[in-house]
């Protein structure tokens, strides 16, 4: 049988139908997505006096100029630094003396870690 005698068949390719299916799935996904929540225009709340003081104490803990702070309280570290002429900030000492019973004030940042 020769090629000329064969009946002409219309050929459909699998990619013809694949494009349509893929396009419809994308449209379904877009429809299923929940709308994103509206952006809030609120500003972060201002820090309290206690939070500001604790930030300053953490900065004091991280300042290498006043020597190591592990194994001693913040006040002991401040006094040692003053004794060696390192001029620690007086405001830090005042904060430590005003809240001498609060462990958030007395213990250094790394007090929970073993030596």
N, CA, C and O atoms as a GROMACS GRO file, in nm:
protein
  460
    1UNK      N    1   0.085  -0.116   0.000
    1UNK     CA    2   0.000   0.000   0.000
    1UNK      C    3   0.089   0.123   0.000
    1UNK      O    4   0.187   0.128   0.075
    2UNK      N    5   0.058   0.217  -0.080
    2UNK     CA    6   0.142   0.334  -0.092
    2UNK      C    7   0.085   0.448  -0.007
    2UNK      O    8  -0.029   0.443   0.039
    3UNK      N    9   0.165   0.547   0.011
    3UNK     CA   10   0.127   0.660   0.094
    3UNK      C   11   0.014   0.740   0.029
    3UNK      O   12  -0.068   0.799   0.099
    4UNK      N   13   0.011   0.744  -0.101
    4UNK     CA   14  -0.091   0.821  -0.171
    4UNK      C   15  -0.231   0.763  -0.149
    4UNK      O   16  -0.328   0.838  -0.151
    5UNK      N   17  -0.243   0.633  -0.129
    5UNK     CA   18  -0.373   0.568  -0.118
    5UNK      C   19  -0.430   0.571   0.025
    5UNK      O   20  -0.546   0.534   0.043
    6UNK      N   21  -0.353   0.611   0.125
    6UNK     CA   22  -0.404   0.611   0.263
    6UNK      C   23  -0.496   0.728   0.285
    6UNK      O   24  -0.470   0.838   0.237
    7UNK      N   25  -0.602   0.706   0.356
    7UNK     CA   26  -0.694   0.817   0.383
    7UNK      C   27  -0.628   0.919   0.477
    7UNK      O   28  -0.547   0.882   0.563
    8UNK      N   29  -0.661   1.042   0.460
    8UNK     CA   30  -0.602   1.150   0.541
    8UNK      C   31  -0.675   1.156   0.675
    8UNK      O   32  -0.797   1.174   0.679
    9UNK      N   33  -0.602   1.141   0.782
    9UNK     CA   34  -0.659   1.148   0.916
    9UNK      C   35  -0.613   1.276   0.983
    9UNK      O   36  -0.498   1.317   0.968
   10UNK      N   37  -0.700   1.337   1.054
   10UNK     CA   38  -0.656   1.456   1.128
   10UNK      C   39  -0.585   1.409   1.255
   10UNK      O   40  -0.635   1.324   1.328
   11UNK      N   41  -0.473   1.464   1.276
   11UNK     CA   42  -0.392   1.422   1.390
   11UNK      C   43  -0.397   1.531   1.496
   11UNK      O   44  -0.369   1.648   1.468
   12UNK      N   45  -0.432   1.493   1.616
   12UNK     CA   46  -0.425   1.590   1.727
   12UNK      C   47  -0.310   1.549   1.817
   12UNK      O   48  -0.290   1.432   1.848
   13UNK      N   49  -0.238   1.646   1.857
   13UNK     CA   50  -0.123   1.621   1.943
   13UNK      C   51  -0.164   1.634   2.089
   13UNK      O   52  -0.259   1.706   2.122
   14UNK      N   53  -0.093   1.565   2.173
   14UNK     CA   54  -0.124   1.572   2.315
   14UNK      C   55  -0.097   1.713   2.371
   14UNK      O   56  -0.162   1.756   2.465
   15UNK      N   57  -0.001   1.782   2.313
   15UNK     CA   58   0.030   1.917   2.361
   15UNK      C   59  -0.082   2.014   2.333
   15UNK      O   60  -0.094   2.116   2.402
   16UNK      N   61  -0.166   1.987   2.233
   16UNK     CA   62  -0.280   2.074   2.206
   16UNK      C   63  -0.376   2.076   2.324
   16UNK      O   64  -0.422   2.183   2.365
   17UNK      N   65  -0.406   1.963   2.378
   17UNK     CA   66  -0.497   1.959   2.493
   17UNK      C   67  -0.427   1.993   2.624
   17UNK      O   68  -0.491   2.042   2.717
   18UNK      N   69  -0.298   1.969   2.632
   18UNK     CA   70  -0.224   1.996   2.755
   18UNK      C   71  -0.222   2.145   2.786
   18UNK      O   72  -0.238   2.184   2.902
   19UNK      N   73  -0.205   2.228   2.686
   19UNK     CA   74  -0.202   2.372   2.708
   19UNK      C   75  -0.333   2.420   2.767
   19UNK      O   76  -0.332   2.504   2.858
   20UNK      N   77  -0.444   2.372   2.719
   20UNK     CA   78  -0.574   2.414   2.768
   20UNK      C   79  -0.593   2.371   2.913
   20UNK      O   80  -0.642   2.449   2.995
   21UNK      N   81  -0.556   2.249   2.945
   21UNK     CA   82  -0.571   2.198   3.081
   21UNK      C   83  -0.484   2.278   3.178
   21UNK      O   84  -0.531   2.316   3.285
   22UNK      N   85  -0.361   2.305   3.141
   22UNK     CA   86  -0.270   2.378   3.229
   22UNK      C   87  -0.321   2.519   3.252
   22UNK      O   88  -0.312   2.570   3.364
   23UNK      N   89  -0.374   2.582   3.150
   23UNK     CA   90  -0.424   2.718   3.162
   23UNK      C   91  -0.542   2.721   3.258
   23UNK      O   92  -0.555   2.813   3.339
   24UNK      N   93  -0.629   2.622   3.249
   24UNK     CA   94  -0.747   2.622   3.335
   24UNK      C   95  -0.708   2.596   3.481
   24UNK      O   96  -0.773   2.650   3.571
   25UNK      N   97  -0.606   2.518   3.506
   25UNK     CA   98  -0.562   2.494   3.644
   25UNK      C   99  -0.508   2.622   3.707
   25UNK      O  100  -0.533   2.650   3.824
   26UNK      N  101  -0.435   2.697   3.630
   26UNK     CA  102  -0.382   2.823   3.683
   26UNK      C  103  -0.495   2.917   3.721
   26UNK      O  104  -0.490   2.984   3.824
   27UNK      N  105  -0.596   2.922   3.637
   27UNK     CA  106  -0.710   3.008   3.666
   27UNK      C  107  -0.781   2.962   3.793
   27UNK      O  108  -0.824   3.045   3.873
   28UNK      N  109  -0.794   2.830   3.812
   28UNK     CA  110  -0.857   2.778   3.933
   28UNK      C  111  -0.777   2.816   4.057
   28UNK      O  112  -0.835   2.852   4.159
   29UNK      N  113  -0.644   2.808   4.049
   29UNK     CA  114  -0.561   2.842   4.164
   29UNK      C  115  -0.577   2.989   4.201
   29UNK      O  116  -0.582   3.024   4.319
   30UNK      N  117  -0.585   3.074   4.101
   30UNK     CA  118  -0.603   3.217   4.128
   30UNK      C  119  -0.735   3.241   4.200
   30UNK      O  120  -0.743   3.324   4.290
   31UNK      N  121  -0.838   3.167   4.159
   31UNK     CA  122  -0.968   3.184   4.220
   31UNK      C  123  -0.971   3.130   4.362
   31UNK      O  124  -1.042   3.184   4.447
   32UNK      N  125  -0.896   3.023   4.391
   32UNK     CA  126  -0.898   2.959   4.522
   32UNK      C  127  -0.821   3.038   4.627
   32UNK      O  128  -0.851   3.027   4.746
   33UNK      N  129  -0.723   3.116   4.586
   33UNK     CA  130  -0.642   3.190   4.682
   33UNK      C  131  -0.726   3.288   4.762
   33UNK      O  132  -0.810   3.359   4.708
   34UNK      N  133  -0.701   3.288   4.890
   34UNK     CA  134  -0.770   3.384   4.975
   34UNK      C  135  -0.707   3.521   4.956
   34UNK      O  136  -0.586   3.531   4.933
   35UNK      N  137  -0.785   3.624   4.964
   35UNK     CA  138  -0.727   3.758   4.948
   35UNK      C  139  -0.630   3.787   5.063
   35UNK      O  140  -0.651   3.744   5.176
   36UNK      N  141  -0.526   3.860   5.032
   36UNK     CA  142  -0.428   3.891   5.135
   36UNK      C  143  -0.488   3.990   5.234
   36UNK      O  144  -0.570   4.074   5.196
   37UNK      N  145  -0.448   3.980   5.360
   37UNK     CA  146  -0.505   4.070   5.461
   37UNK      C  147  -0.459   4.213   5.435
   37UNK      O  148  -0.350   4.234   5.382
   38UNK      N  149  -0.539   4.308   5.469
   38UNK     CA  150  -0.501   4.447   5.446
   38UNK      C  151  -0.381   4.485   5.534
   38UNK      O  152  -0.367   4.436   5.646
   39UNK      N  153  -0.297   4.571   5.480
   39UNK     CA  154  -0.180   4.615   5.555
   39UNK      C  155  -0.223   4.711   5.665
   39UNK      O  156  -0.305   4.801   5.643
   40UNK      N  157  -0.168   4.691   5.782
   40UNK     CA  158  -0.201   4.779   5.893
   40UNK      C  159  -0.110   4.901   5.888
   40UNK      O  160   0.010   4.890   5.863
   41UNK      N  161  -0.169   5.014   5.910
   41UNK     CA  162  -0.092   5.138   5.908
   41UNK      C  163  -0.054   5.183   6.048
   41UNK      O  164  -0.018   5.299   6.069
   42UNK      N  165  -0.061   5.092   6.144
   42UNK     CA  166  -0.029   5.129   6.281
   42UNK      C  167   0.122   5.130   6.301
   42UNK      O  168   0.194   5.049   6.244
   43UNK      N  169   0.166   5.221   6.381
   43UNK     CA  170   0.307   5.230   6.416
   43UNK      C  171   0.332   5.141   6.537
   43UNK      O  172   0.239   5.114   6.614
   44UNK      N  173   0.456   5.094   6.556
   44UNK     CA  174   0.484   5.013   6.674
   44UNK      C  175   0.464   5.098   6.801
   44UNK      O  176   0.488   5.219   6.803
   45UNK      N  177   0.420   5.030   6.903
   45UNK     CA  178   0.393   5.103   7.027
   45UNK      C  179   0.524   5.155   7.086
   45UNK      O  180   0.629   5.093   7.068
   46UNK      N  181   0.519   5.265   7.154
   46UNK     CA  182   0.642   5.319   7.215
   46UNK      C  183   0.688   5.229   7.330
   46UNK      O  184   0.607   5.165   7.396
   47UNK      N  185   0.817   5.226   7.352
   47UNK     CA  186   0.873   5.144   7.459
   47UNK      C  187   0.844   5.207   7.595
   47UNK      O  188   0.841   5.330   7.608
   48UNK      N  189   0.823   5.122   7.694
   48UNK     CA  190   0.804   5.172   7.830
   48UNK      C  191   0.939   5.210   7.888
   48UNK      O  192   1.043   5.177   7.832
   49UNK      N  193   0.936   5.280   8.000
   49UNK     CA  194   1.060   5.322   8.066
   49UNK      C  195   1.142   5.200   8.107
   49UNK      O  196   1.265   5.200   8.096
   50UNK      N  197   1.075   5.097   8.153
   50UNK     CA  198   1.145   4.973   8.193
   50UNK      C  199   1.214   4.910   8.073
   50UNK      O  200   1.330   4.868   8.083
   51UNK      N  201   1.144   4.902   7.959
   51UNK     CA  202   1.204   4.842   7.839
   51UNK      C  203   1.325   4.921   7.791
   51UNK      O  204   1.424   4.863   7.748
   52UNK      N  205   1.317   5.052   7.800
   52UNK     CA  206   1.430   5.136   7.760
   52UNK      C  207   1.548   5.112   7.853
   52UNK      O  208   1.662   5.100   7.807
   53UNK      N  209   1.522   5.104   7.983
   53UNK     CA  210   1.630   5.079   8.079
   53UNK      C  211   1.694   4.943   8.056
   53UNK      O  212   1.816   4.930   8.060
   54UNK      N  213   1.611   4.840   8.031
   54UNK     CA  214   1.666   4.706   8.007
   54UNK      C  215   1.748   4.701   7.878
   54UNK      O  216   1.846   4.627   7.870
   55UNK      N  217   1.709   4.779   7.778
   55UNK     CA  218   1.790   4.787   7.656
   55UNK      C  219   1.926   4.849   7.685
   55UNK      O  220   2.029   4.801   7.636
   56UNK      N  221   1.928   4.954   7.766
   56UNK     CA  222   2.054   5.019   7.802
   56UNK      C  223   2.143   4.923   7.882
   56UNK      O  224   2.265   4.922   7.865
   57UNK      N  225   2.082   4.844   7.970
   57UNK     CA  226   2.160   4.747   8.048
   57UNK      C  227   2.216   4.637   7.958
   57UNK      O  228   2.329   4.592   7.979
   58UNK      N  229   2.139   4.593   7.858
   58UNK     CA  230   2.191   4.494   7.764
   58UNK      C  231   2.308   4.550   7.684
   58UNK      O  232   2.405   4.479   7.656
   59UNK      N  233   2.298   4.676   7.648
   59UNK     CA  234   2.410   4.740   7.577
   59UNK      C  235   2.532   4.747   7.667
   59UNK      O  236   2.644   4.729   7.619
   60UNK      N  237   2.513   4.773   7.794
   60UNK     CA  238   2.623   4.774   7.890
   60UNK      C  239   2.686   4.635   7.899
   60UNK      O  240   2.808   4.622   7.906
   61UNK      N  241   2.602   4.532   7.900
   61UNK     CA  242   2.652   4.394   7.904
   61UNK      C  243   2.738   4.363   7.782
   61UNK      O  244   2.838   4.291   7.793
   62UNK      N  245   2.701   4.415   7.668
   62UNK     CA  246   2.770   4.383   7.544
   62UNK      C  247   2.891   4.473   7.517
   62UNK      O  248   2.963   4.450   7.420
   63UNK      N  249   2.912   4.572   7.600
   63UNK     CA  250   3.026   4.663   7.580
   63UNK      C  251   3.151   4.603   7.641
   63UNK      O  252   3.161   4.590   7.763
   64UNK      N  253   3.246   4.566   7.558
   64UNK     CA  254   3.368   4.498   7.602
   64UNK      C  255   3.461   4.590   7.680
   64UNK      O  256   3.552   4.541   7.747
   65UNK      N  257   3.440   4.722   7.674
   65UNK     CA  258   3.532   4.816   7.741
   65UNK      C  259   3.530   4.802   7.893
   65UNK      O  260   3.626   4.842   7.959
   66UNK      N  261   3.423   4.746   7.949
   66UNK     CA  262   3.411   4.736   8.094
   66UNK      C  263   3.445   4.598   8.147
   66UNK      O  264   3.415   4.567   8.262
   67UNK      N  265   3.506   4.516   8.067
   67UNK     CA  266   3.551   4.384   8.110
   67UNK      C  267   3.444   4.278   8.097
   67UNK      O  268   3.330   4.307   8.061
   68UNK      N  269   3.482   4.153   8.125
   68UNK     CA  270   3.386   4.043   8.113
   68UNK      C  271   3.275   4.054   8.217
   68UNK      O  272   3.294   4.111   8.324
   69UNK      N  273   3.159   3.998   8.183
   69UNK     CA  274   3.046   4.010   8.276
   69UNK      C  275   2.991   3.875   8.320
   69UNK      O  276   2.890   3.870   8.391
   70UNK      N  277   3.053   3.767   8.281
   70UNK     CA  278   3.002   3.637   8.323
   70UNK      C  279   3.048   3.606   8.465
   70UNK      O  280   3.162   3.632   8.503
   71UNK      N  281   2.956   3.551   8.541
   71UNK     CA  282   2.990   3.510   8.676
   71UNK      C  283   2.972   3.618   8.781
   71UNK      O  284   2.988   3.590   8.900
   72UNK      N  285   2.940   3.741   8.743
   72UNK     CA  286   2.919   3.849   8.840
   72UNK      C  287   2.792   3.926   8.804
   72UNK      O  288   2.741   3.915   8.692
   73UNK      N  289   2.743   4.003   8.900
   73UNK     CA  290   2.625   4.084   8.872
   73UNK      C  291   2.664   4.209   8.794
   73UNK      O  292   2.782   4.242   8.782
   74UNK      N  293   2.566   4.276   8.743
   74UNK     CA  294   2.592   4.400   8.668
   74UNK      C  295   2.654   4.506   8.758
   74UNK      O  296   2.744   4.579   8.716
   75UNK      N  297   2.605   4.515   8.880
   75UNK     CA  298   2.660   4.616   8.971
   75UNK      C  299   2.805   4.584   9.005
   75UNK      O  300   2.888   4.675   9.012
   76UNK      N  301   2.838   4.458   9.028
   76UNK     CA  302   2.977   4.419   9.054
   76UNK      C  303   3.065   4.453   8.934
   76UNK      O  304   3.178   4.499   8.951
   77UNK      N  305   3.016   4.431   8.816
   77UNK     CA  306   3.092   4.464   8.695
   77UNK      C  307   3.112   4.615   8.684
   77UNK      O  308   3.221   4.661   8.650
   78UNK      N  309   3.006   4.691   8.714
   78UNK     CA  310   3.017   4.837   8.708
   78UNK      C  311   3.121   4.884   8.808
   78UNK      O  312   3.206   4.967   8.776
   79UNK      N  313   3.115   4.831   8.932
   79UNK     CA  314   3.211   4.873   9.036
   79UNK      C  315   3.353   4.833   8.999
   79UNK      O  316   3.446   4.911   9.022
   80UNK      N  317   3.373   4.715   8.943
   80UNK     CA  318   3.506   4.673   8.900
   80UNK      C  319   3.560   4.764   8.791
   80UNK      O  320   3.677   4.803   8.792
   81UNK      N  321   3.474   4.800   8.696
   81UNK     CA  322   3.516   4.890   8.589
   81UNK      C  323   3.553   5.028   8.644
   81UNK      O  324   3.650   5.088   8.600
   82UNK      N  325   3.476   5.077   8.740
   82UNK     CA  326   3.506   5.207   8.801
   82UNK      C  327   3.637   5.199   8.879
   82UNK      O  328   3.716   5.293   8.876
   83UNK      N  329   3.660   5.090   8.948
   83UNK     CA  330   3.782   5.070   9.026
   83UNK      C  331   3.906   5.071   8.938
   83UNK      O  332   4.013   5.116   8.980
   84UNK      N  333   3.892   5.020   8.817
   84UNK     CA  334   4.005   5.015   8.723
   84UNK      C  335   4.013   5.139   8.634
   84UNK      O  336   4.093   5.143   8.540
   85UNK      N  337   3.931   5.239   8.662
   85UNK     CA  338   3.937   5.364   8.587
   85UNK      C  339   3.880   5.356   8.446
   85UNK      O  340   3.925   5.429   8.358
   86UNK      N  341   3.784   5.268   8.424
   86UNK     CA  342   3.727   5.251   8.290
   86UNK      C  343   3.606   5.342   8.264
   86UNK      O  344   3.549   5.340   8.155
   87UNK      N  345   3.568   5.421   8.363
   87UNK     CA  346   3.460   5.520   8.353
   87UNK      C  347   3.328   5.464   8.298
   87UNK      O  348   3.282   5.508   8.192
   88UNK      N  349   3.268   5.369   8.368
   88UNK     CA  350   3.136   5.320   8.323
   88UNK      C  351   3.032   5.430   8.343
   88UNK      O  352   3.050   5.517   8.428
   89UNK      N  353   2.923   5.428   8.267
   89UNK     CA  354   2.820   5.532   8.278
   89UNK      C  355   2.754   5.534   8.416
   89UNK      O  356   2.713   5.430   8.468
   90UNK      N  357   2.743   5.652   8.474
   90UNK     CA  358   2.681   5.667   8.606
   90UNK      C  359   2.532   5.630   8.600
   90UNK      O  360   2.477   5.582   8.699
   91UNK      N  361   2.467   5.653   8.485
   91UNK     CA  362   2.325   5.622   8.473
   91UNK      C  363   2.300   5.473   8.494
   91UNK      O  364   2.196   5.434   8.549
   92UNK      N  365   2.393   5.390   8.450
   92UNK     CA  366   2.378   5.245   8.466
   92UNK      C  367   2.380   5.211   8.616
   92UNK      O  368   2.298   5.131   8.662
   93UNK      N  369   2.471   5.270   8.689
   93UNK     CA  370   2.479   5.244   8.834
   93UNK      C  371   2.350   5.289   8.903
   93UNK      O  372   2.297   5.218   8.989
   94UNK      N  373   2.298   5.406   8.864
   94UNK     CA  374   2.175   5.456   8.924
   94UNK      C  375   2.058   5.361   8.896
   94UNK      O  376   1.976   5.336   8.984
   95UNK      N  377   2.051   5.309   8.773
   95UNK     CA  378   1.945   5.213   8.740
   95UNK      C  379   1.958   5.087   8.824
   95UNK      O  380   1.859   5.035   8.875
   96UNK      N  381   2.082   5.038   8.840
   96UNK     CA  382   2.104   4.915   8.914
   96UNK      C  383   2.071   4.932   9.062
   96UNK      O  384   2.016   4.841   9.125
   97UNK      N  385   2.103   5.047   9.118
   97UNK     CA  386   2.073   5.071   9.259
   97UNK      C  387   1.924   5.093   9.283
   97UNK      O  388   1.874   5.060   9.390
   98UNK      N  389   1.853   5.150   9.186
   98UNK     CA  390   1.710   5.175   9.204
   98UNK      C  391   1.627   5.047   9.197
   98UNK      O  392   1.519   5.040   9.254
   99UNK      N  393   1.677   4.945   9.128
   99UNK     CA  394   1.603   4.819   9.114
   99UNK      C  395   1.691   4.703   9.157
   99UNK      O  396   1.708   4.606   9.083
  100UNK      N  397   1.747   4.712   9.277
  100UNK     CA  398   1.845   4.612   9.321
  100UNK      C  399   1.786   4.475   9.353
  100UNK      O  400   1.861   4.380   9.370
  101UNK      N  401   1.654   4.463   9.360
  101UNK     CA  402   1.594   4.332   9.389
  101UNK      C  403   1.537   4.264   9.265
  101UNK      O  404   1.499   4.147   9.271
  102UNK      N  405   1.530   4.334   9.154
  102UNK     CA  406   1.474   4.278   9.031
  102UNK      C  407   1.583   4.203   8.954
  102UNK      O  408   1.682   4.265   8.914
  103UNK      N  409   1.569   4.071   8.934
  103UNK     CA  410   1.673   3.995   8.864
  103UNK      C  411   1.693   4.038   8.719
  103UNK      O  412   1.801   4.019   8.663
  104UNK      N  413   1.590   4.098   8.657
  104UNK     CA  414   1.608   4.148   8.521
  104UNK      C  415   1.712   4.261   8.518
  104UNK      O  416   1.780   4.281   8.418
  105UNK      N  417   1.722   4.333   8.627
  105UNK     CA  418   1.818   4.442   8.636
  105UNK      C  419   1.954   4.396   8.689
  105UNK      O  420   2.058   4.439   8.641
  106UNK      N  421   1.952   4.308   8.788
  106UNK     CA  422   2.078   4.272   8.853
  106UNK      C  423   2.163   4.173   8.775
  106UNK      O  424   2.285   4.184   8.775
  107UNK      N  425   2.099   4.076   8.709
  107UNK     CA  426   2.175   3.974   8.637
  107UNK      C  427   2.212   4.021   8.498
  107UNK      O  428   2.135   4.092   8.432
  108UNK      N  429   2.330   3.982   8.453
  108UNK     CA  430   2.374   4.021   8.320
  108UNK      C  431   2.302   3.937   8.214
  108UNK      O  432   2.232   3.841   8.245
  109UNK      N  433   2.321   3.976   8.093
  109UNK     CA  434   2.255   3.912   7.979
  109UNK      C  435   2.284   3.763   7.971
  109UNK      O  436   2.198   3.686   7.929
  110UNK      N  437   2.403   3.722   8.009
  110UNK     CA  438   2.445   3.582   7.997
  110UNK      C  439   2.445   3.507   8.130
  110UNK      O  440   2.514   3.406   8.143
  111UNK      N  441   2.369   3.554   8.228
  111UNK     CA  442   2.372   3.491   8.359
  111UNK      C  443   2.312   3.350   8.358
  111UNK      O  444   2.345   3.269   8.445
  112UNK      N  445   2.226   3.319   8.262
  112UNK     CA  446   2.162   3.187   8.257
  112UNK      C  447   2.252   3.081   8.193
  112UNK      O  448   2.220   2.963   8.197
  113UNK      N  449   2.363   3.122   8.136
  113UNK     CA  450   2.452   3.026   8.069
  113UNK      C  451   2.562   2.981   8.164
  113UNK      O  452   2.616   3.062   8.240
  114UNK      N  453   2.594   2.852   8.162
  114UNK     CA  454   2.700   2.804   8.252
  114UNK      C  455   2.837   2.858   8.210
  114UNK      O  456   2.861   2.889   8.093
  115UNK      N  457   2.924   2.868   8.308
  115UNK     CA  458   3.060   2.918   8.279
  115UNK      C  459   3.142   2.820   8.206
  115UNK      O  460   3.258   2.848   8.174
   0.00000   0.00000   0.00000
